[in-house]
Amino acid sequence: LTGCGAKKALVGEETTQTAAGETGKKKSGKAEGETIHLKIATCVAAPKNMDKIVEQANAVLKEKLNITIEVVPLAFDGSKYNLLLTTGNDVDLIYTATWAKFQTNALDGAYLPLKEMIQKEVPELWDSIPEEDWKKCEINGEIYNIPSTSDDLIEIGFTYREDLRKKYNLPEITDIASMEAYFAGIKEYEPTMVPCSDRGGRVNEMFQLLNGWYAMSNNLAYDLKGDQGVVVYSKTDSFKKGVETAREWVENGWIDSDIISANVDSAGQFLSGKYASTISYATGEAFNLIYSPALTSNPDWEIKMVNFGAMGQRVLKKHPMHTAFGLPKASPHPVEALKFMLELRTNQELYQLLDCGILGEDYEVTDNGNYKSLNSAEHPAFTKEGMGLTGFYYSVPELSLKPEHYEFITSVYDTMRPYVVDNTIMGFPADDDSVKAEVTAVNQLISQYLNPLINGMVDDTDGGITDLNERMDQAGIEKIHETISSQAKAYTKAIKGE
Protein backbone atom coordinates (compact mmCIF):
# COMPACT_ATOMS: atom_id res chain seq x y z
CA LEU A 1 0.00 0.00 0.00
CA THR A 2 1.06 3.59 -0.61
CA GLY A 3 2.76 4.99 2.45
CA CYS A 4 4.19 1.67 3.68
CA GLY A 5 7.97 1.35 3.61
CA ALA A 6 9.55 0.23 0.35
CA LYS A 7 12.17 -1.80 2.24
CA LYS A 8 9.39 -3.85 3.80
CA ALA A 9 7.81 -4.57 0.44
CA LEU A 10 11.11 -5.98 -0.80
CA VAL A 11 11.28 -8.30 2.18
CA GLY A 12 7.84 -9.61 1.27
CA GLU A 13 8.92 -10.20 -2.33
CA GLU A 14 12.00 -12.16 -1.28
CA THR A 15 9.91 -14.27 1.08
CA THR A 16 7.45 -15.04 -1.72
CA GLN A 17 10.27 -16.36 -3.88
CA THR A 18 11.54 -18.52 -1.05
CA ALA A 19 8.04 -19.84 -0.41
CA ALA A 20 7.64 -20.84 -4.03
CA GLY A 21 11.03 -22.53 -4.12
CA GLU A 22 12.33 -24.09 -0.93
CA THR A 23 8.99 -24.89 0.68
CA GLY A 24 7.81 -26.41 -2.56
CA LYS A 25 10.78 -28.80 -2.48
CA LYS A 26 9.97 -29.82 1.09
CA LYS A 27 6.40 -30.55 0.11
CA SER A 28 7.33 -32.66 -2.93
CA GLY A 29 9.90 -34.64 -0.91
CA LYS A 30 7.23 -36.37 1.20
CA ALA A 31 7.08 -40.13 0.71
CA GLU A 32 3.71 -41.56 -0.31
CA GLY A 33 1.77 -42.67 2.73
CA GLU A 34 4.06 -40.96 5.23
CA THR A 35 2.26 -39.39 8.21
CA ILE A 36 3.14 -35.72 8.57
CA HIS A 37 3.68 -34.43 12.09
CA LEU A 38 2.84 -30.76 12.65
CA LYS A 39 4.07 -28.61 15.54
CA ILE A 40 1.67 -25.83 16.52
CA ALA A 41 2.71 -23.03 18.89
CA THR A 42 -0.14 -21.53 20.95
CA CYS A 43 -0.24 -18.68 23.47
CA VAL A 44 -1.61 -20.59 26.47
CA ALA A 45 -0.06 -22.53 29.33
CA ALA A 46 -0.29 -26.30 29.03
CA PRO A 47 -3.87 -27.22 30.02
CA LYS A 48 -5.11 -30.20 32.00
CA ASN A 49 -5.63 -33.38 29.97
CA MET A 50 -3.78 -31.92 26.96
CA ASP A 51 -1.98 -35.10 25.92
CA LYS A 52 -5.12 -37.22 25.99
CA ILE A 53 -7.13 -34.66 24.01
CA VAL A 54 -4.38 -34.30 21.39
CA GLU A 55 -4.18 -38.09 21.13
CA GLN A 56 -7.88 -38.28 20.29
CA ALA A 57 -7.56 -35.36 17.86
CA ASN A 58 -4.70 -37.16 16.14
CA ALA A 59 -6.89 -40.22 15.61
CA VAL A 60 -9.32 -38.00 13.69
CA LEU A 61 -6.59 -36.18 11.78
CA LYS A 62 -4.68 -39.30 10.81
CA GLU A 63 -7.79 -40.85 9.33
CA LYS A 64 -8.82 -37.69 7.50
CA LEU A 65 -5.47 -36.19 6.42
CA ASN A 66 -2.70 -38.60 7.47
CA ILE A 67 -1.52 -35.82 9.79
CA THR A 68 -0.76 -35.67 13.52
CA ILE A 69 -0.22 -32.58 15.64
CA GLU A 70 1.86 -31.57 18.64
CA VAL A 71 0.81 -28.49 20.62
CA VAL A 72 3.61 -26.28 21.95
CA PRO A 73 2.12 -23.99 24.65
CA LEU A 74 4.06 -20.70 24.92
CA ALA A 75 1.97 -19.18 27.74
CA PHE A 76 2.12 -15.59 26.36
CA ASP A 77 5.94 -15.68 26.58
CA GLY A 78 7.10 -13.01 24.11
CA SER A 79 10.75 -14.09 24.20
CA LYS A 80 9.87 -17.70 23.33
CA TYR A 81 7.57 -16.46 20.57
CA ASN A 82 10.27 -14.29 18.99
CA LEU A 83 12.78 -17.12 19.28
CA LEU A 84 10.49 -19.49 17.40
CA LEU A 85 9.88 -16.91 14.69
CA THR A 86 13.60 -16.30 14.16
CA THR A 87 14.94 -19.84 14.56
CA GLY A 88 12.04 -21.84 13.15
CA ASN A 89 12.56 -24.86 15.42
CA ASP A 90 10.39 -26.96 13.09
CA VAL A 91 7.18 -25.10 14.04
CA ASP A 92 4.55 -25.36 11.29
CA LEU A 93 1.85 -23.07 12.70
CA ILE A 94 2.08 -20.27 15.24
CA TYR A 95 -0.51 -18.00 16.82
CA THR A 96 -0.64 -14.43 15.58
CA ALA A 97 -2.23 -11.41 17.23
CA THR A 98 -2.34 -7.68 16.70
CA TRP A 99 -1.23 -7.31 20.34
CA ALA A 100 1.75 -9.63 19.64
CA LYS A 101 3.14 -7.31 16.92
CA PHE A 102 1.73 -9.41 14.07
CA GLN A 103 1.73 -6.58 11.54
CA THR A 104 5.31 -5.55 12.38
CA ASN A 105 6.51 -9.15 12.24
CA ALA A 106 4.77 -9.67 8.90
CA LEU A 107 6.38 -6.56 7.44
CA ASP A 108 9.75 -7.90 8.63
CA GLY A 109 9.22 -11.16 6.72
CA ALA A 110 8.66 -13.42 9.75
CA TYR A 111 5.74 -15.34 8.22
CA LEU A 112 5.17 -17.11 4.93
CA PRO A 113 3.01 -15.25 2.39
CA LEU A 114 -0.13 -17.36 1.97
CA LYS A 115 -2.45 -15.90 -0.65
CA GLU A 116 -1.18 -17.82 -3.69
CA MET A 117 -0.41 -20.95 -1.69
CA ILE A 118 -3.92 -21.19 -0.22
CA GLN A 119 -5.68 -20.41 -3.51
CA LYS A 120 -3.61 -23.00 -5.36
CA GLU A 121 -3.13 -25.79 -2.80
CA VAL A 122 -6.12 -25.51 -0.43
CA PRO A 123 -8.77 -23.41 -2.21
CA GLU A 124 -11.49 -24.76 0.08
CA LEU A 125 -9.82 -22.90 2.97
CA TRP A 126 -9.99 -19.66 1.01
CA ASP A 127 -13.66 -20.26 0.20
CA SER A 128 -14.53 -21.02 3.85
CA ILE A 129 -13.67 -17.47 4.96
CA PRO A 130 -15.56 -14.35 3.80
CA GLU A 131 -13.76 -12.27 1.18
CA GLU A 132 -14.14 -9.20 3.41
CA ASP A 133 -12.10 -10.91 6.16
CA TRP A 134 -9.29 -11.81 3.75
CA LYS A 135 -9.27 -8.22 2.50
CA LYS A 136 -9.01 -6.83 6.04
CA CYS A 137 -6.02 -9.09 6.70
CA GLU A 138 -4.00 -7.92 3.69
CA ILE A 139 -0.61 -6.34 4.35
CA ASN A 140 0.89 -4.75 1.23
CA GLY A 141 -1.53 -6.84 -0.80
CA GLU A 142 -0.36 -10.14 0.74
CA ILE A 143 -1.88 -12.49 3.34
CA TYR A 144 0.18 -13.73 6.30
CA ASN A 145 -2.45 -15.32 8.54
CA ILE A 146 -5.59 -17.43 8.37
CA PRO A 147 -8.33 -15.06 9.59
CA SER A 148 -10.48 -15.81 12.60
CA THR A 149 -14.19 -15.45 11.79
CA SER A 150 -15.34 -14.23 15.17
CA ASP A 151 -18.56 -12.52 16.16
CA ASP A 152 -17.07 -11.26 19.45
CA LEU A 153 -17.45 -7.64 20.53
CA ILE A 154 -14.25 -6.73 22.31
CA GLU A 155 -14.67 -3.57 24.43
CA ILE A 156 -14.08 -3.53 28.18
CA GLY A 157 -16.85 -2.69 30.63
CA PHE A 158 -17.89 -2.22 34.24
CA THR A 159 -18.49 -5.53 36.06
CA TYR A 160 -20.06 -5.07 39.48
CA ARG A 161 -22.08 -6.56 42.35
CA GLU A 162 -25.70 -5.91 41.45
CA ASP A 163 -26.76 -7.48 44.76
CA LEU A 164 -24.88 -4.76 46.65
CA ARG A 165 -26.32 -2.03 44.45
CA LYS A 166 -29.83 -3.26 45.23
CA LYS A 167 -29.09 -3.82 48.92
CA TYR A 168 -28.08 -0.19 49.42
CA ASN A 169 -30.63 1.26 46.97
CA LEU A 170 -27.95 2.82 44.75
CA PRO A 171 -28.74 4.16 41.24
CA GLU A 172 -28.82 1.78 38.30
CA ILE A 173 -25.52 1.84 36.42
CA THR A 174 -25.85 3.68 33.12
CA ASP A 175 -22.96 6.17 33.00
CA ILE A 176 -19.91 7.50 34.84
CA ALA A 177 -22.04 9.45 37.33
CA SER A 178 -23.96 6.35 38.42
CA MET A 179 -20.72 4.36 38.64
CA GLU A 180 -19.34 7.01 40.98
CA ALA A 181 -22.52 6.92 43.05
CA TYR A 182 -22.00 3.16 43.38
CA PHE A 183 -18.39 3.71 44.51
CA ALA A 184 -19.49 6.27 47.09
CA GLY A 185 -22.17 3.91 48.38
CA ILE A 186 -19.74 1.02 48.72
CA LYS A 187 -17.28 3.29 50.52
CA GLU A 188 -20.02 4.30 52.98
CA TYR A 189 -21.80 0.98 53.56
CA GLU A 190 -18.95 -1.52 52.99
CA PRO A 191 -15.91 0.34 54.38
CA THR A 192 -13.64 -2.74 54.32
CA MET A 193 -14.13 -3.15 50.56
CA VAL A 194 -12.32 -1.31 47.76
CA PRO A 195 -15.02 0.01 45.39
CA CYS A 196 -13.17 -0.85 42.14
CA SER A 197 -10.23 -2.85 40.79
CA ASP A 198 -8.34 -1.19 37.93
CA ARG A 199 -5.80 -3.38 36.12
CA GLY A 200 -3.49 -0.52 35.17
CA GLY A 201 -4.71 2.43 33.06
CA ARG A 202 -8.23 1.19 32.48
CA VAL A 203 -9.76 4.56 33.45
CA ASN A 204 -7.85 5.99 30.48
CA GLU A 205 -9.12 3.18 28.23
CA MET A 206 -12.66 3.77 29.49
CA PHE A 207 -12.55 7.39 28.32
CA GLN A 208 -11.13 6.35 24.95
CA LEU A 209 -14.19 4.14 24.47
CA LEU A 210 -16.64 6.74 25.73
CA ASN A 211 -15.24 9.36 23.35
CA GLY A 212 -14.77 7.26 20.22
CA TRP A 213 -10.99 6.77 20.16
CA TYR A 214 -9.11 3.63 19.09
CA ALA A 215 -5.80 3.39 20.95
CA MET A 216 -2.65 2.96 18.85
CA SER A 217 0.97 2.63 19.94
CA ASN A 218 3.30 5.59 20.62
CA ASN A 219 0.65 7.81 22.28
CA LEU A 220 -1.47 7.96 19.12
CA ALA A 221 -5.18 7.29 18.69
CA TYR A 222 -7.61 7.04 15.77
CA ASP A 223 -10.97 8.82 15.63
CA LEU A 224 -13.74 6.24 15.09
CA LYS A 225 -16.70 8.58 15.47
CA GLY A 226 -15.44 11.59 13.53
CA ASP A 227 -13.04 12.47 10.73
CA GLN A 228 -9.90 13.53 12.63
CA GLY A 229 -7.98 10.37 11.71
CA VAL A 230 -4.81 9.82 13.78
CA VAL A 231 -4.13 12.24 16.65
CA VAL A 232 -1.67 12.59 19.53
CA TYR A 233 -3.95 11.29 22.26
CA SER A 234 -2.32 13.07 25.21
CA LYS A 235 -3.30 16.37 23.55
CA THR A 236 -7.04 15.56 23.50
CA ASP A 237 -9.79 16.61 25.92
CA SER A 238 -10.58 12.91 26.35
CA PHE A 239 -7.10 12.25 27.75
CA LYS A 240 -7.39 15.21 30.12
CA LYS A 241 -10.75 14.00 31.42
CA GLY A 242 -9.39 10.48 31.94
CA VAL A 243 -6.39 11.75 33.88
CA GLU A 244 -8.57 14.00 36.07
CA THR A 245 -11.01 11.16 36.75
CA ALA A 246 -8.28 8.68 37.65
CA ARG A 247 -6.82 11.15 40.13
CA GLU A 248 -10.24 11.86 41.65
CA TRP A 249 -10.94 8.13 42.06
CA VAL A 250 -7.59 7.60 43.78
CA GLU A 251 -8.12 10.57 46.10
CA ASN A 252 -11.59 9.28 47.01
CA GLY A 253 -10.24 5.81 47.76
CA TRP A 254 -12.34 4.26 44.99
CA ILE A 255 -9.34 2.56 43.27
CA ASP A 256 -5.93 1.61 44.63
CA SER A 257 -3.37 4.39 44.56
CA ASP A 258 -0.40 2.35 43.30
CA ILE A 259 -1.85 0.30 40.45
CA ILE A 260 0.31 0.79 37.38
CA SER A 261 0.75 -2.83 36.26
CA ALA A 262 -1.36 -4.70 33.71
CA ASN A 263 -0.57 -7.92 35.61
CA VAL A 264 -2.98 -7.17 38.46
CA ASP A 265 -5.44 -10.05 38.94
CA SER A 266 -8.63 -8.00 38.95
CA ALA A 267 -10.78 -11.13 38.65
CA GLY A 268 -9.13 -12.64 41.72
CA GLN A 269 -9.56 -9.38 43.62
CA PHE A 270 -13.25 -9.26 42.71
CA LEU A 271 -13.90 -12.93 43.53
CA SER A 272 -12.14 -12.55 46.90
CA GLY A 273 -14.99 -10.31 48.00
CA LYS A 274 -12.61 -7.44 48.83
CA TYR A 275 -13.43 -5.43 45.67
CA ALA A 276 -16.95 -4.44 44.63
CA SER A 277 -16.34 -3.97 40.90
CA THR A 278 -13.74 -3.95 38.14
CA ILE A 279 -13.21 -2.03 34.88
CA SER A 280 -10.57 -4.46 33.62
CA TYR A 281 -12.28 -6.88 31.25
CA ALA A 282 -14.14 -7.28 27.98
CA THR A 283 -17.47 -9.11 28.06
CA GLY A 284 -16.17 -12.60 27.27
CA GLU A 285 -13.29 -12.23 29.72
CA ALA A 286 -15.65 -11.09 32.48
CA PHE A 287 -17.84 -14.12 31.79
CA ASN A 288 -14.97 -16.63 31.87
CA LEU A 289 -12.94 -15.09 34.70
CA ILE A 290 -15.64 -13.70 37.01
CA TYR A 291 -19.24 -14.63 36.25
CA SER A 292 -18.80 -18.39 35.70
CA PRO A 293 -16.45 -18.98 38.69
CA ALA A 294 -18.73 -16.92 40.95
CA LEU A 295 -21.67 -19.23 40.19
CA THR A 296 -19.80 -21.86 42.18
CA SER A 297 -17.76 -19.83 44.66
CA ASN A 298 -20.36 -17.15 45.47
CA PRO A 299 -23.78 -18.35 44.25
CA ASP A 300 -25.56 -15.70 46.35
CA TRP A 301 -23.94 -12.86 44.37
CA GLU A 302 -25.72 -11.16 41.49
CA ILE A 303 -23.19 -9.93 38.94
CA LYS A 304 -23.92 -7.53 36.09
CA MET A 305 -21.92 -5.73 33.43
CA VAL A 306 -22.33 -2.44 31.58
CA ASN A 307 -20.10 -2.11 28.52
CA PHE A 308 -18.24 1.15 27.90
CA GLY A 309 -18.55 0.69 24.14
CA ALA A 310 -22.33 0.73 24.40
CA MET A 311 -22.17 3.60 26.88
CA GLY A 312 -20.09 5.64 24.43
CA GLN A 313 -21.99 4.36 21.37
CA ARG A 314 -18.80 3.10 19.70
CA VAL A 315 -18.19 -0.65 19.56
CA LEU A 316 -15.57 -2.63 17.69
CA LYS A 317 -16.19 -6.15 16.49
CA LYS A 318 -13.17 -8.41 16.82
CA HIS A 319 -10.96 -7.97 13.74
CA PRO A 320 -10.17 -11.15 11.75
CA MET A 321 -6.48 -10.36 12.32
CA HIS A 322 -6.87 -9.80 16.09
CA THR A 323 -6.09 -13.43 17.02
CA ALA A 324 -5.40 -16.00 14.31
CA PHE A 325 -2.68 -18.36 13.04
CA GLY A 326 0.18 -17.92 10.61
CA LEU A 327 3.05 -19.98 9.25
CA PRO A 328 6.61 -19.08 10.29
CA LYS A 329 8.85 -18.43 7.29
CA ALA A 330 10.68 -21.72 8.01
CA SER A 331 7.48 -23.80 8.34
CA PRO A 332 8.50 -27.37 7.33
CA HIS A 333 5.05 -28.46 6.10
CA PRO A 334 3.12 -25.38 4.94
CA VAL A 335 0.52 -27.12 2.77
CA GLU A 336 -0.27 -29.72 5.42
CA ALA A 337 -0.55 -26.93 8.00
CA LEU A 338 -3.13 -25.20 5.80
CA LYS A 339 -5.03 -28.46 5.38
CA PHE A 340 -5.13 -28.79 9.16
CA MET A 341 -6.58 -25.28 9.43
CA LEU A 342 -9.27 -26.18 6.90
CA GLU A 343 -10.14 -29.30 8.90
CA LEU A 344 -10.28 -27.26 12.11
CA ARG A 345 -12.66 -24.81 10.42
CA THR A 346 -14.99 -27.44 8.97
CA ASN A 347 -14.86 -30.56 11.17
CA GLN A 348 -17.18 -30.09 14.15
CA GLU A 349 -15.93 -33.21 15.95
CA LEU A 350 -12.32 -31.98 15.77
CA TYR A 351 -13.15 -28.37 16.68
CA GLN A 352 -15.24 -29.29 19.71
CA LEU A 353 -12.63 -31.82 20.90
CA LEU A 354 -9.89 -29.16 20.82
CA ASP A 355 -12.28 -26.52 22.17
CA CYS A 356 -14.08 -28.37 24.98
CA GLY A 357 -12.00 -31.47 25.68
CA ILE A 358 -13.34 -34.99 26.14
CA LEU A 359 -17.10 -35.35 26.56
CA GLY A 360 -17.99 -36.88 29.92
CA GLU A 361 -14.51 -36.28 31.29
CA ASP A 362 -13.90 -32.55 30.80
CA TYR A 363 -17.41 -31.33 30.07
CA GLU A 364 -21.00 -32.30 29.49
CA VAL A 365 -23.76 -30.92 27.26
CA THR A 366 -26.79 -29.47 29.01
CA ASP A 367 -30.40 -30.20 28.01
CA ASN A 368 -30.48 -26.95 26.04
CA GLY A 369 -27.30 -27.88 24.12
CA ASN A 370 -24.80 -25.71 26.00
CA TYR A 371 -21.32 -26.52 27.26
CA LYS A 372 -20.94 -27.23 31.00
CA SER A 373 -17.47 -27.67 32.46
CA LEU A 374 -16.74 -30.60 34.79
CA ASN A 375 -13.65 -28.86 36.16
CA SER A 376 -13.51 -28.59 39.96
CA ALA A 377 -11.01 -28.68 42.81
CA GLU A 378 -11.78 -32.37 43.30
CA HIS A 379 -11.73 -33.11 39.56
CA PRO A 380 -9.27 -30.86 37.68
CA ALA A 381 -10.24 -30.94 34.02
CA PHE A 382 -9.58 -29.25 30.72
CA THR A 383 -11.52 -25.98 30.42
CA LYS A 384 -13.05 -24.46 27.30
CA GLU A 385 -10.57 -22.86 24.84
CA GLY A 386 -7.70 -24.12 27.01
CA MET A 387 -5.72 -25.50 24.04
CA GLY A 388 -5.35 -22.05 22.49
CA LEU A 389 -6.61 -23.32 19.12
CA THR A 390 -10.26 -22.27 19.32
CA GLY A 391 -12.64 -19.63 20.62
CA PHE A 392 -10.86 -16.40 21.54
CA TYR A 393 -7.66 -17.66 19.89
CA TYR A 394 -9.27 -18.93 16.67
CA SER A 395 -13.00 -18.56 16.34
CA VAL A 396 -15.42 -20.56 14.19
CA PRO A 397 -18.74 -19.61 15.84
CA GLU A 398 -20.88 -22.09 13.92
CA LEU A 399 -18.88 -25.05 15.29
CA SER A 400 -18.64 -23.90 18.90
CA LEU A 401 -20.82 -24.94 21.83
CA LYS A 402 -22.08 -21.93 23.74
CA PRO A 403 -21.19 -22.09 27.43
CA GLU A 404 -23.80 -22.54 30.13
CA HIS A 405 -25.29 -19.21 31.28
CA TYR A 406 -24.26 -17.60 27.98
CA GLU A 407 -27.20 -15.24 28.46
CA PHE A 408 -24.82 -13.08 30.52
CA ILE A 409 -22.86 -12.37 27.33
CA THR A 410 -25.85 -12.05 25.01
CA SER A 411 -27.54 -9.56 27.34
CA VAL A 412 -24.45 -7.32 27.19
CA TYR A 413 -23.94 -7.84 23.44
CA ASP A 414 -27.55 -6.82 22.81
CA THR A 415 -26.72 -3.37 24.24
CA MET A 416 -23.57 -3.14 22.10
CA ARG A 417 -24.67 -4.26 18.63
CA PRO A 418 -26.50 -1.05 17.66
CA TYR A 419 -23.21 0.84 18.01
CA VAL A 420 -20.79 -1.37 16.05
CA VAL A 421 -18.49 0.78 13.89
CA ASP A 422 -16.05 -0.07 11.11
CA ASN A 423 -12.99 -1.94 12.45
CA THR A 424 -10.70 -1.58 9.42
CA ILE A 425 -8.09 0.42 11.35
CA MET A 426 -7.40 -2.54 13.66
CA GLY A 427 -5.52 -4.24 10.83
CA PHE A 428 -3.37 -1.21 10.03
CA PRO A 429 0.34 -2.21 9.78
CA ALA A 430 2.04 0.94 11.07
CA ASP A 431 5.63 1.19 9.81
CA ASP A 432 7.71 3.36 12.15
CA ASP A 433 11.15 2.38 10.85
CA SER A 434 11.84 5.93 9.65
CA VAL A 435 11.17 7.37 13.12
CA LYS A 436 12.80 4.74 15.34
CA ALA A 437 14.77 7.26 17.40
CA GLU A 438 11.63 9.31 18.07
CA VAL A 439 9.64 6.17 18.96
CA THR A 440 12.27 5.15 21.52
CA ALA A 441 12.20 8.60 23.12
CA VAL A 442 8.39 8.75 23.19
CA ASN A 443 8.05 5.32 24.79
CA GLN A 444 10.44 6.31 27.53
CA LEU A 445 8.17 9.28 28.25
CA ILE A 446 5.12 7.01 28.27
CA SER A 447 6.69 4.89 31.02
CA GLN A 448 8.07 7.79 33.01
CA TYR A 449 5.37 10.46 32.69
CA LEU A 450 2.20 9.24 30.92
CA ASN A 451 1.55 6.03 32.90
CA PRO A 452 1.64 7.75 36.31
CA LEU A 453 -0.85 10.33 34.98
CA ILE A 454 -3.40 7.81 33.69
CA ASN A 455 -3.16 5.82 36.92
CA GLY A 456 -4.03 8.79 39.11
CA MET A 457 -0.60 9.06 40.70
CA VAL A 458 0.06 12.76 39.90
CA ASP A 459 -1.39 15.47 42.18
CA ASP A 460 -1.21 18.35 39.69
CA THR A 461 -2.97 16.88 36.64
CA ASP A 462 -2.94 20.07 34.54
CA GLY A 463 0.75 20.66 35.20
CA GLY A 464 1.53 17.00 34.57
CA ILE A 465 -0.25 16.99 31.20
CA THR A 466 1.45 20.23 30.12
CA ASP A 467 4.84 18.87 31.11
CA LEU A 468 4.18 15.56 29.34
CA ASN A 469 3.17 17.20 26.06
CA GLU A 470 6.12 19.58 26.08
CA ARG A 471 8.43 16.60 26.53
CA MET A 472 6.54 14.71 23.81
CA ASP A 473 7.09 17.57 21.37
CA GLN A 474 10.79 17.67 22.20
CA ALA A 475 11.01 13.89 21.66
CA GLY A 476 9.51 14.17 18.17
CA ILE A 477 5.89 13.02 18.67
CA GLU A 478 4.66 15.20 15.78
CA LYS A 479 7.10 13.54 13.39
CA ILE A 480 5.73 10.14 14.43
CA HIS A 481 2.20 11.50 14.14
CA GLU A 482 2.75 12.80 10.61
CA THR A 483 4.39 9.54 9.48
CA ILE A 484 1.71 7.21 10.86
CA SER A 485 -1.19 9.48 9.93
CA SER A 486 -0.29 9.50 6.23
CA GLN A 487 0.09 5.70 6.25
CA ALA A 488 -3.27 5.23 7.99
CA LYS A 489 -5.06 7.38 5.41
CA ALA A 490 -3.58 5.38 2.55
CA TYR A 491 -4.35 2.07 4.28
CA THR A 492 -8.02 2.77 5.01
CA LYS A 493 -8.59 4.06 1.46
CA ALA A 494 -6.98 0.97 -0.08
CA ILE A 495 -8.89 -1.50 2.14
CA LYS A 496 -12.19 0.25 1.36
CA GLY A 497 -11.34 0.38 -2.35
CA GLU A 498 -11.47 4.17 -2.53
Order of alpha helices (4+ residues) and beta strands (2+ residues): alpha-beta-alpha-beta-alpha-beta-alpha-alpha-alpha-alpha-beta-beta-beta-alpha-alpha-alpha-beta-beta-beta-alpha-alpha-beta-alpha-alpha-beta-alpha-beta-beta-alpha-alpha-beta-beta-alpha-beta-alpha-alpha-alpha-alpha
